[in-house]
Amino acid sequence: MNLTSKLSSNQKIFFAEIIGTFVVVACATGSVVLHAKSGGTIGTWFEAFAPFVGVCLMVYTFGKISRAHFNPAVTISYFITKHITKTHLPIYFGAESIGAFLGIIFVKNVIGTEAYLGVNTPNYSFPIWMIFGVEVLATALLMAVIMLVVHTNGLRGFSGIAIGGMIGLDIFFFAFISGASMNPIRSLAPAVFSGVFDNLWLYWTATFVGTSIVGFVYKRKFVNRRSA
């Protein structure tokens, strides 16, 4: 691939990740805001369903362009497994950050500011080790599904439904314990705009741990075996 082709490809990845992350973050945080605005009458199912739809649509739209990361923790796992190189990291991280902050600006100005713009909140009635472990587990399950569909069919067929469905299930079953962010930039954006940073440490540690575990397992089982 020549320099011009590389630049064109990187531009496509950059803008795909901005748009995709924007939609994913807007759906994830906006659904929490709407749930709060309803006085809790909408239900947790909506907080799980909205991100499912958003992720599903964005995977089908941009999967062939950028592999549909929309998540810095997913990007790190892809780097570990050598699906991307270190030169791609600033492209993905920059695009994901821009997309996430644009998503929160949209939520703040169009949907509302309730629930601190949808900031993730763990349930401290559970012990901290369980909260951390559940967030690692939720993120690892998501990354495992992503790697499974990438390895088997390259983000075709039911891949969007599988990835979006895993996010929805994680939120539905685990959000009441850990907040089920699975995405550090999804947690950072509302924290910055609401000024609520109390729990950010959790989502900037457990999420990377979860995706890195899956990345290293995949690398050992498939990447290292091919190069041996």
Secondary structure by P-SEA (a helix, b strand, c coil): ccaaaaaaaaaaaaaaaaaaaaaaaaaaaaaaaaaaaacccccaaaaaaaaaaaaaaaaaaccccccccccaaaaaaaaaaccccccaaaaaaaaaaaaaaaaaaaaacccccccccccccccccccaaaaaaaaaaaaaaaaaaaaaaaaccccccaaaaaaaaaaaaaaacccccccccccaaaaaaaaaaacccccccccccaaaaaaaaaaaaaaaaccccccc
